[in-house]
């Protein structure tokens, strides 16, 4: 009787644990990707909006004063 429960337990771990493990790994990779994308989006916001704010507040145009823009 205990061997039956042991066998059932192993089968549950194999067939239920594997999809949970795979989905957890995929979720972790997607989470890392979203974090990296968020960092790049913040950088893009910073570089684009700072120049517009400087133009609106101080009439400093980056095109006239910098070779970068």
C-alpha positions, -999 to 999 in steps of 0.1 A, spaced: 0 0 0 28 24 8 45 17 -25 13 27 -43 13 61 -24 50 65 -31 44 58 -68 15 82 -70 36 109 -52 64 105 -76 41 107 -106 24 139 -92 58 155 -87 69 145 -122 38 156 -141 29 186 -120 63 198 -111 78 199 -146 53 224 -160 55 246 -129 93 246 -132 92 254 -169 67 282 -165 87 296 -135 119 297 -156 101 314 -185 85 339 -161 118 347 -146 133 354 -180 104 376 -190 107 395 -158 144 402 -164 135 413 -200 109 437 -187 132 451 -162 159 458 -188 133 473 -211 121 496 -183 156 508 -177 161 516 -214 127 534 -215 136 556 -185 168 565 -203 150 573 -235 125 595 -215 153 613 -198 173 621 -229 142 632 -249 123 652 -223 153 670 -207 160 687 -240 124 698 -244 122 710 -209 154 730 -214 139 746 -245 106 754 -228 120 768 -196 153 785 -205 152 788 -243 183 768 -245 183 748 -277 207 718 -277 211 720 -314 228 754 -312 251 747 -283 261 710 -286 275 688 -314 257 658 -298 223 671 -307 
